[in-house]
Amino acid sequence: MNIFSRALRSAIQALRGADDKIIVREINIPSQYLVRGVTADVFLPPYYRGSADRYPVLWFNDGQDMLEMGMYDTLTQLYAEGALQKIIVVAVYSNENRMDEYGVVGIPDYKKRGAKATEYMQFVTRELLPFVRADFRMLTDARYNVFAGCSLGGLSAFDIVWENPKIFSKVGAFSASFWWRSTAPTPEHPDANRIVVDKLAVATKKTGLRFWFEVGGLDETEDRNGNGIIDSIDDTRDVIIELVKLGYRPHEEIDYVELDEGEHNQQTWGKVLPNFLEWAFG
């Protein structure tokens, strides 16, 4: 457990008895698919215990980063402003297996990373959701369930939503790793074989899905095709282009946030978190 997790635990303990505050509960889910136990933090809205209501749910990869991203404070502020309906957030921790478990279902990258992406999706849909829904009052219809993630976790979230439109209706991809590719880039074909772009190029539209993307102008410095635009922006824009070709409408089914000074870190993602939450649940 890192220092941020310990700090979050301390904050949680101080708020255990406060019904008007967000309550965070740590849970542990045994997984046969991942052959390990998985930790998650469940953020319950104010007055949850005194209510019989069921709530929309945000599922978030890399749950261990929620303190650095300011999830607790952001939710508190948005609730106080009346800018957000009450939701439950399930922040799922990753561990040293992250590079294997996050990725694209059935398609490892050229370095064989993401080899357990299928098992991770099965964990999410067949173990995590039933386990959490058995203990917390959640709305289960796809339109009330949103999946999000940052960097490689954003790639994973995008692919899980794409593969499961009857379970999730929206995805938030913060600086997602859309560079993930089946072969190494070459000078002759610098943009070839990006797995998500290629996957969408042969897909058909899936009704009911909406997409939110964020990328920062300082996410990286690489520009493999020499067009003056960093790869993370190029890759995200190319994913959007493929979605538009499938019939998804910009500003209605696709939202894109580009931060000129945005970096590839939790602080940047935390700054844009309110924008995402209001988009998804405002």
VOBA-1610 file (N, C-alpha, C; in pm, whole numbers, padded with zeros to 5 digits, always signed):
BEGIN
Met+00085-00120+00000Met+00000+00000+00000Met+00089+00124+00000Asn+00067+00217-00097Asn+00153+00334-00104Asn+00108+00442-00008Ile+00187+00550+00001Ile+00159+00656+00097Ile+00025+00724+00070Phe-00012+00731-00058Phe-00138+00795-00092Phe-00256+00709-00045Ser-00242+00577-00060Ser-00346+00488-00013Ser-00361+00496+00138Arg-00249+00504+00210Arg-00257+00515+00356Arg-00322+00646+00397Ala-00290+00753+00326Ala-00351+00882+00357Ala-00502+00878+00332Leu-00541+00810+00225Leu-00683+00799+00194Leu-00752+00718+00302Arg-00689+00610+00348Arg-00749+00530+00455Arg-00773+00615+00581Ser-00674+00700+00614Ser-00689+00785+00732Ser-00805+00880+00717Ala-00817+00938+00598Ala-00928+01029+00572Ala-01062+00957+00580Ile-01063+00835+00529Ile-01186+00756+00531Ile-01230+00729+00675Gln-01135+00688+00759Gln-01169+00656+00897Gln-01229+00775+00970Ala-01180+00895+00939Ala-01231+01016+01004Ala-01374+01048+00963Leu-01418+00991+00852Leu-01550+01025+00799Leu-01650+00912+00812Arg-01615+00807+00883Arg-01699+00689+00890Arg-01842+00721+00936Gly-01856+00809+01031Gly-01988+00830+01088Gly-02063+00948+01032Ala-02015+01011+00929Ala-02075+01134+00878Ala-02165+01104+00759Asp-02297+01102+00783Asp-02391+01069+00676Asp-02393+01174+00566Asp-02358+01299+00599Asp-02362+01404+00498Asp-02233+01411+00417Lys-02141+01317+00441Lys-02014+01313+00368Lys-02009+01190+00278Ile-01922+01195+00180Ile-01894+01076+00100Ile-01826+00973+00189Ile-01869+00850+00179Ile-01807+00741+00253Ile-01732+00653+00153Val-01609+00614+00187Val-01530+00528+00100Val-01505+00396+00172Arg-01541+00289+00106Arg-01521+00156+00162Arg-01426+00075+00076Glu-01329+00014+00139Glu-01238-00075+00067Glu-01298-00215+00062Ile-01295-00275-00056Ile-01341-00412-00072Ile-01233-00494-00140Asn-01241-00624-00125Asn-01145-00714-00189Asn-01222-00823-00262Ile-01194-00838-00390Ile-01268-00930-00476Ile-01176-01044-00517Pro-01210-01167-00484Pro-01130-01280-00532Pro-01160-01304-00680Ser-01055-01323-00759Ser-01074-01342-00902Ser-01014-01473-00949Gln-01098-01558-01007Gln-01048-01679-01069Gln-00984-01649-01204Tyr-01034-01546-01271Tyr-00979-01512-01403Tyr-00838-01456-01392Leu-00814-01372-01291Leu-00683-01309-01274Leu-00594-01387-01177Val-00651-01485-01111Val-00579-01569-01016Val-00515-01483-00908Arg-00592-01391-00855Arg-00544-01306-00746Arg-00663-01234-00684Gly-00640-01171-00570Gly-00740-01084-00513Gly-00724-00943-00566Val-00835-00874-00588Val-00832-00739-00642Val-00896-00644-00541Thr-00826-00535-00512Thr-00875-00433-00420Thr-00948-00324-00497Ala-01054-00272-00438Ala-01124-00158-00495Ala-01174-00068-00384Asp-01182+00061-00411Asp-01246+00157-00320Asp-01382+00194-00378Val-01484+00189-00293Val-01620+00224-00335Val-01657+00356-00268Phe-01679+00459-00350Phe-01718+00591-00302Phe-01870+00599-00300Leu-01927+00606-00180Leu-02072+00613-00165Leu-02114+00758-00144Pro-02224+00802-00207Pro-02262+00944-00199Pro-02316+00981-00062Pro-02322+01110-00032Pro-02379+01155+00097Pro-02520+01099+00117Tyr-02549+01064+00241Tyr-02680+01014+00282Tyr-02715+00880+00219Tyr-02615+00809+00173Tyr-02640+00677+00115Tyr-02707+00585+00216Arg-02657+00586+00341Arg-02706+00491+00439Arg-02850+00516+00480Gly-02896+00640+00466Gly-03033+00671+00504Gly-03130+00665+00389Ser-03085+00615+00275Ser-03167+00615+00155Ser-03189+00472+00107Ala-03297+00453+00031Ala-03321+00325-00035Ala-03297+00335-00185Asp-03244+00450-00228Asp-03224+00475-00371Asp-03114+00387-00428Arg-03125+00364-00559Arg-03018+00301-00634Arg-02950+00408-00719Tyr-02820+00391-00746Tyr-02740+00499-00803Tyr-02668+00457-00931Pro-02646+00554-01020Pro-02557+00528-01134Pro-02415+00499-01084Val-02334+00436-01170Val-02202+00389-01125Val-02094+00430-01225Leu-01985+00480-01171Leu-01862+00503-01247Leu-01761+00399-01203Trp-01718+00318-01298Trp-01613+00218-01275Trp-01483+00277-01328Phe-01375+00272-01249Phe-01253+00343-01286Phe-01132+00253-01269Asn-01053+00238-01376Asn-00926+00165-01367Asn-00824+00245-01285Asp-00718+00176-01241Asp-00611+00239-01162Asp-00668+00313-01042Gly-00752+00244-00968Gly-00818+00306-00853Gly-00724+00356-00747Gln-00601+00306-00745Gln-00503+00352-00646Gln-00463+00497-00670Asp-00500+00554-00786Asp-00462+00692-00819Asp-00570+00794-00783Met-00680+00751-00724Met-00792+00843-00702Met-00759+00956-00605Leu-00674+00932-00506Leu-00639+01040-00415Leu-00560+01147-00488Glu-00461+01106-00568Glu-00381+01202-00645Glu-00466+01278-00746Met-00567+01214-00799Met-00655+01280-00894Met-00761+01366-00827Gly-00775+01352-00696Gly-00870+01436-00623Gly-01015+01393-00637Met-01039+01264-00653Met-01176+01216-00672Met-01267+01255-00556Tyr-01222+01235-00434Tyr-01306+01264-00318Tyr-01343+01413-00314Asp-01243+01499-00326Asp-01269+01643-00318Asp-01352+01692-00436Thr-01327+01636-00554Thr-01402+01678-00672Thr-01549+01640-00659Leu-01577+01517-00616Leu-01715+01477-00594Leu-01782+01567-00490Thr-01713+01592-00380Thr-01768+01677-00275Thr-01805+01815-00329Gln-01715+01875-00406Gln-01738+02007-00461Gln-01856+02008-00559Leu-01860+01911-00648Leu-01967+01905-00747Leu-02103+01879-00683Tyr-02106+01795-00579Tyr-02232+01775-00507Tyr-02277+01906-00441Ala-02182+01978-00380Ala-02215+02104-00313Ala-02269+02207-00411Glu-02218+02205-00534Glu-02262+02300-00636Glu-02390+02257-00706Gly-02435+02137-00679Gly-02552+02085-00748Gly-02526+02054-00894Ala-02399+02030-00927Ala-02360+02008-01066Ala-02357+01861-01104Leu-02380+01773-01007Leu-02364+01630-01031Leu-02472+01554-00957Gln-02537+01461-01026Gln-02628+01371-00956Gln-02546+01277-00868Lys-02606+01222-00767Lys-02534+01132-00678Lys-02502+01002-00749Ile-02378+00962-00736Ile-02330+00840-00802Ile-02248+00757-00704Ile-02224+00632-00744Ile-02128+00546-00676Ile-02007+00533-00768Val-01888+00545-00711Val-01765+00526-00787Val-01695+00401-00737Val-01661+00312-00828Val-01586+00191-00793Val-01448+00204-00857Ala-01348+00229-00775Ala-01211+00252-00821Ala-01130+00124-00802Val-01098+00058-00911Val-01038-00075-00910Val-00887-00063-00918Tyr-00817-00116-00817Tyr-00672-00104-00813Tyr-00606-00196-00917Ser-00497-00150-00972Ser-00409-00236-01051Ser-00290-00275-00963Asn-00205-00362-01016Asn-00084-00399-00942Asn+00029-00426-01042Glu+00123-00507-01005Glu+00239-00529-01091Glu+00201-00601-01222Asn+00080-00652-01232Asn+00034-00718-01354Asn-00032-00621-01452Arg-00027-00494-01423Arg-00101-00393-01501Arg-00072-00401-01651Met+00054-00416-01690Met+00090-00417-01831Met+00037-00540-01904Asp+00007-00646-01830Asp-00051-00765-01891Asp-00203-00758-01893Glu-00262-00703-01786Glu-00408-00708-01771Glu-00479-00596-01847Tyr-00415-00482-01863Tyr-00475-00374-01940Tyr-00432-00389-02086Gly-00522-00357-02177Gly-00490-00368-02318Gly-00616-00385-02399Val-00607-00455-02510Val-00717-00479-02602Val-00749-00628-02602Val-00875-00660-02588Val-00918-00799-02575Val-00872-00882-02695Gly-00798-00988-02666Gly-00758-01083-02768Gly-00646-01040-02859Ile-00591-00918-02838Ile-00486-00869-02928Ile-00372-00808-02846Pro-00275-00887-02804Pro-00158-00830-02735Pro-00082-00737-02829Asp-00005-00647-02771Asp+00076-00560-02858Asp+00200-00640-02905Tyr+00283-00572-02985Tyr+00395-00644-03048Tyr+00500-00690-02948Lys+00495-00639-02825Lys+00585-00688-02721Lys+00515-00787-02629Lys+00395-00831-02671Lys+00314-00929-02597Lys+00256-00872-02468Arg+00255-00740-02457Arg+00187-00677-02344Arg+00037-00682-02367Gly-00039-00685-02259Gly-00184-00696-02272Gly-00231-00838-02297Ala-00149-00937-02267Ala-00184-01077-02295Ala-00300-01125-02209Lys-00327-01057-02097Lys-00437-01097-02009Lys-00554-00999-02015Ala-00561-00921-02124Ala-00671-00824-02135Ala-00807-00893-02140Thr-00814-01008-02203Thr-00940-01083-02208Thr-00980-01126-02067Glu-00883-01178-01993Glu-00913-01221-01855Glu-00954-01102-01769Tyr-00893-00985-01792Tyr-00932-00868-01714Tyr-01076-00827-01748Met-01114-00830-01874Met-01251-00798-01909Met-01348-00898-01845Gln-01311-01025-01845Gln-01397-01126-01782Gln-01407-01103-01631Phe-01296-01063-01570Phe-01302-01027-01428Phe-01401-00913-01406Val-01391-00809-01486Val-01479-00693-01469Val-01625-00732-01485Thr-01657-00800-01594Thr-01797-00824-01628Thr-01858-00942-01552Arg-01778-01041-01519Arg-01833-01163-01459Arg-01807-01178-01310Glu-01709-01103-01258Glu-01676-01114-01115Glu-01695-00982-01042Leu-01633-00875-01091Leu-01640-00747-01022Leu-01783-00695-01014Leu-01852-00685-01127Leu-01986-00627-01126Leu-02082-00705-01037Pro-02092-00837-01051Pro-02183-00910-00961Pro-02145-00898-00814Phe-02015-00899-00786Phe-01968-00892-00648Phe-02009-00759-00584Val-01984-00650-00654Val-02012-00517-00598Val-02163-00491-00594Arg-02232-00531-00699Arg-02376-00506-00704Arg-02452-00583-00596Ala-02395-00693-00548Ala-02460-00769-00441Ala-02458-00695-00309Asp-02363-00603-00292Asp-02346-00534-00163Asp-02391-00388-00165Phe-02404-00328-00284Phe-02436-00186-00291Phe-02554-00163-00386Arg-02630-00059-00358Arg-02751-00030-00435Arg-02714+00044-00563Met-02709-00029-00671Met-02663+00026-00798Met-02768+00006-00907Leu-02776+00102-00997Leu-02856+00085-01118Leu-02776+00001-01215Thr-02837-00102-01271Thr-02762-00199-01350Thr-02780-00180-01501Asp-02876-00101-01545Asp-02893-00077-01688Asp-02769-00009-01744Ala-02732-00042-01868Ala-02610+00012-01930Ala-02607+00164-01928Arg-02722+00230-01944Arg-02721+00376-01953Arg-02677+00441-01823Tyr-02674+00366-01713Tyr-02632+00420-01584Tyr-02491+00375-01545Asn-02421+00308-01635Asn-02290+00255-01602Asn-02185+00308-01699Val-02080+00368-01641Val-01975+00437-01715Val-01841+00377-01673Phe-01751+00359-01769Phe-01617+00307-01738Phe-01515+00410-01781Ala-01410+00429-01700Ala-01308+00529-01732Ala-01171+00480-01689Gly-01069+00544-01746Gly-00932+00512-01709Gly-00836+00611-01769Cys-00713+00608-01722Cys-00608+00699-01766Cys-00492+00620-01824Ser-00434+00673-01933Ser-00318+00611-01996Ser-00353+00469-02041Leu-00279+00369-02000Leu-00310+00232-02038Leu-00444+00189-01981Gly-00479+00244-01864Gly-00611+00217-01807Gly-00723+00276-01891Gly-00693+00385-01964Gly-00790+00444-02055Gly-00812+00357-02177Leu-00703+00300-02229Leu-00713+00205-02340Leu-00800+00087-02299Ser-00775+00033-02181Ser-00850-00080-02129Ser-00998-00044-02114Ala-01027+00071-02056Ala-01166+00112-02036Ala-01239+00125-02169Phe-01172+00188-02267Phe-01233+00205-02398Phe-01269+00070-02458Asp-01177-00023-02453Asp-01199-00152-02518Asp-01307-00232-02445Ile-01309-00226-02312Ile-01411-00299-02236Ile-01550-00245-02268Val-01564-00113-02275Val-01693-00055-02311Val-01732-00095-02453Trp-01636-00088-02546Trp-01664-00123-02684Trp-01712-00268-02696Glu-01654-00356-02617Glu-01689-00497-02623Glu-01818-00529-02547Asn-01865-00435-02464Asn-01979-00465-02377Asn-02081-00351-02376Pro-02139-00318-02492Pro-02235-00207-02497Pro-02367-00235-02425Lys-02392-00360-02389Lys-02512-00391-02312Lys-02489-00377-02162Ile-02363-00352-02123Ile-02329-00335-01982Ile-02293-00191-01951Phe-02220-00124-02043Phe-02176+00014-02024Phe-02225+00099-02142Ser-02252+00227-02114Ser-02299+00315-02222Ser-02200+00428-02252Lys-02108+00457-02161Lys-02017+00569-02180Lys-01876+00529-02135Val-01777+00594-02197Val-01639+00570-02158Val-01566+00702-02148Gly-01479+00713-02047Gly-01389+00826-02033Gly-01246+00780-02051Ala-01177+00835-02153Ala-01040+00794-02184Ala-00947+00912-02165Phe-00876+00916-02052Phe-00782+01022-02020Phe-00644+00983-02074Ser-00591+01059-02168Ser-00457+01030-02222Ser-00439+00883-02253Ala-00537+00824-02318Ala-00537+00680-02341Ala-00424+00637-02434Ser-00377+00516-02413Ser-00261+00463-02487Ser-00305+00406-02622Phe-00359+00492-02708Phe-00404+00447-02838Phe-00288+00422-02935Trp-00165+00444-02889Trp-00047+00406-02967Trp-00026+00255-02967Trp-00095+00183-02880Trp-00083+00037-02866Trp-00091-00028-03003Arg+00008-00105-03041Arg+00017-00148-03180Arg+00061-00294-03190Ser+00024-00356-03300Ser+00055-00498-03320Ser+00194-00520-03378Thr+00253-00417-03439Thr+00391-00425-03488Thr+00464-00296-03450Ala+00595-00302-03444Ala+00672-00183-03412Ala+00660-00081-03525Pro+00657+00049-03493Pro+00649+00150-03599Pro+00776+00151-03682Thr+00760+00185-03808Thr+00875+00196-03898Thr+00872+00334-03962Pro+00986+00386-04007Pro+00987+00518-04074Pro+00896+00522-04196Glu+00884+00409-04266Glu+00802+00405-04387Glu+00652+00406-04354His+00613+00345-04240His+00472+00335-04203His+00457+00367-04054Pro+00480+00492-04015Pro+00484+00529-03873Pro+00350+00513-03801Asp+00239+00520-03873Asp+00108+00514-03809Asp+00035+00382-03833Ala+00102+00286-03891Ala+00036+00159-03924Ala+00020+00072-03800Asn-00083-00013-03805Asn-00100-00123-03710Asn-00129-00079-03566Arg-00192+00038-03549Arg-00242+00075-03417Arg-00369-00006-03391Ile-00370-00080-03282Ile-00469-00185-03263Ile-00612-00131-03257Val-00637-00026-03179Val-00773+00026-03168Val-00819+00090-03299Val-00732+00166-03363Val-00767+00227-03491Val-00803+00119-03592Asp-00723+00014-03600Asp-00751-00095-03693Asp-00878-00170-03656Lys-00902-00185-03528Lys-01022-00255-03482Lys-01148-00179-03522Leu-01145-00048-03504Leu-01261+00033-03539Leu-01281+00041-03690Ala-01172+00034-03766Ala-01180+00047-03912Ala-01262-00065-03976Val-01275-00180-03909Val-01352-00291-03965Val-01476-00321-03881Ala-01512-00228-03793Ala-01626-00249-03703Ala-01753-00188-03761Thr-01863-00212-03692Thr-01990-00145-03722Thr-02033-00070-03598Lys-02116+00031-03616Lys-02159+00114-03504Lys-02238+00033-03402Lys-02210+00061-03276Lys-02282-00002-03165Lys-02371+00103-03101Thr-02500+00080-03106Thr-02598+00179-03064Thr-02587+00208-02914Gly-02599+00336-02880Gly-02610+00376-02740Gly-02481+00415-02673Leu-02368+00406-02743Leu-02241+00438-02681Leu-02208+00585-02697Arg-02142+00641-02594Arg-02089+00777-02599Arg-01945+00775-02549Phe-01865+00870-02601Phe-01721+00867-02577Phe-01672+01005-02534Trp-01584+01006-02432Trp-01521+01130-02384Trp-01371+01106-02384Phe-01298+01196-02451Phe-01152+01183-02462Phe-01085+01308-02408Glu-00972+01287-02340Glu-00885+01398-02299Glu-00744+01364-02339Val-00672+01467-02386Val-00530+01450-02415Val-00461+01584-02390Gly-00336+01578-02348Gly-00262+01700-02315Gly-00154+01731-02416Gly-00133+01859-02439Gly-00029+01901-02532Gly+00111+01866-02487Leu+00126+01837-02357Leu+00256+01797-02303Leu+00255+01652-02256Asp+00161+01574-02310Asp+00154+01432-02275Asp+00285+01361-02305Glu+00350+01401-02411Glu+00476+01341-02452Glu+00544+01437-02550Thr+00657+01394-02604Thr+00728+01476-02703Thr+00744+01403-02835Glu+00708+01276-02841Glu+00729+01196-02962Glu+00638+01243-03076Asp+00693+01243-03196Asp+00618+01278-03317Asp+00668+01189-03429Arg+00622+01064-03429Arg+00682+00961-03516Arg+00660+00988-03665Asn+00549+01059-03700Asn+00525+01085-03842Asn+00571+01223-03887Gly+00629+01302-03794Gly+00688+01430-03828Gly+00591+01536-03876Asn+00465+01529-03829Asn+00366+01628-03875Asn+00351+01746-03780Gly+00438+01753-03677Gly+00433+01864-03584Gly+00332+01848-03472Ile+00269+01731-03464Ile+00170+01702-03359Ile+00216+01580-03283Ile+00216+01588-03151Ile+00264+01474-03072Ile+00174+01353-03095Asp+00234+01235-03075Asp+00165+01111-03108Asp+00036+01090-03029Ser+00035+01126-02901Ser-00085+01101-02820Ser-00205+01177-02874Ile-00183+01300-02925Ile-00292+01376-02986Ile-00331+01314-03119Asp-00233+01283-03202Asp-00261+01218-03330Asp-00341+01089-03311Asp-00298+01006-03218Asp-00362+00876-03199Asp-00506+00892-03152Thr-00527+00984-03058Thr-00663+01006-03009Thr-00753+01062-03118Arg-00701+01158-03194Arg-00780+01215-03303Arg-00813+01108-03408Asp-00719+01017-03433Asp-00745+00912-03533Asp-00851+00814-03485Val-00854+00786-03355Val-00961+00703-03299Val-01096+00774-03320Ile-01099+00904-03294Ile-01222+00980-03313Ile-01265+00979-03460Ile-01169+00993-03550Ile-01200+00989-03694Ile-01269+00857-03730Glu-01218+00747-03676Glu-01279+00617-03705Glu-01419+00608-03646Leu-01439+00663-03528Leu-01573+00663-03467Leu-01671+00745-03550Val-01625+00858-03601Val-01710+00941-03687Val-01746+00866-03815Lys-01651+00795-03871Lys-01679+00715-03991Lys-01787+00611-03963Leu-01792+00561-03840Leu-01893+00462-03803Leu-02031+00525-03781Gly-02034+00659-03773Gly-02163+00726-03758Gly-02184+00794-03625Tyr-02084+00792-03536Tyr-02097+00863-03408Tyr-02079+01013-03432Arg-02160+01094-03365Arg-02165+01238-03392Arg-02081+01316-03291Pro-01987+01397-03341Pro-01910+01485-03251Pro-02004+01578-03175His-01970+01604-03048His-02043+01693-02959His-02176+01634-02911Glu-02220+01526-02970Glu-02339+01459-02922Glu-02305+01322-02864Glu-02228+01246-02939Glu-02185+01114-02891Glu-02035+01108-02865Ile-01962+01210-02908Ile-01817+01217-02887Ile-01781+01353-02831Asp-01712+01357-02719Asp-01659+01482-02664Asp-01507+01470-02654Tyr-01438+01579-02687Tyr-01292+01578-02690Tyr-01239+01701-02618Val-01151+01679-02521Val-01090+01789-02445Val-00940+01782-02468Glu-00883+01891-02520Glu-00739+01898-02543Glu-00683+02012-02459Leu-00594+01978-02366Leu-00535+02077-02276Leu-00395+02113-02325Asp-00374+02237-02364Asp-00245+02277-02420Asp-00130+02246-02325Glu-00149+02271-02197Glu-00043+02250-02098Glu-00060+02119-02021Gly-00151+02035-02068Gly-00177+01910-01997Gly-00062+01812-02009Glu-00029+01749-01898Glu+00079+01651-01894Glu+00022+01512-01871His+00111+01414-01879His+00070+01275-01862His+00085+01237-01714Asn-00004+01290-01631Asn+00005+01263-01488Asn-00130+01282-01421Gln-00136+01238-01295Gln-00262+01242-01220Gln-00308+01384-01194Gln-00215+01477-01182Gln-00252+01615-01156Gln-00331+01674-01273Thr-00286+01649-01395Thr-00359+01697-01512Thr-00495+01628-01522Trp-00497+01498-01503Trp-00624+01426-01513Trp-00721+01471-01404Gly-00668+01506-01288Gly-00753+01559-01182Gly-00815+01693-01218Lys-00740+01776-01291Lys-00792+01907-01330Lys-00913+01895-01423Val-00910+01794-01509Val-01017+01778-01606Val-01125+01680-01557Leu-01103+01620-01441Leu-01200+01526-01385Leu-01340+01588-01369Pro-01353+01713-01320Pro-01489+01770-01311Pro-01560+01777-01445Asn-01486+01810-01549Asn-01544+01815-01683Asn-01601+01678-01722Phe-01522+01574-01697Phe-01568+01440-01731Phe-01690+01399-01649Leu-01685+01422-01518Leu-01795+01381-01431Leu-01926+01451-01470Glu-01917+01580-01502Glu-02038+01651-01542Glu-02087+01601-01677Trp-01995+01567-01767Trp-02035+01509-01895Trp-02108+01377-01875Ala-02055+01293-01786Ala-02108+01159-01767Ala-02234+01156-01680Phe-02239+01243-01578Phe-02346+01233-01479Phe-02409+01367-01442Gly-02377+01473-01515Gly-02428+01604-01476Gly-02578+01615-01489
//
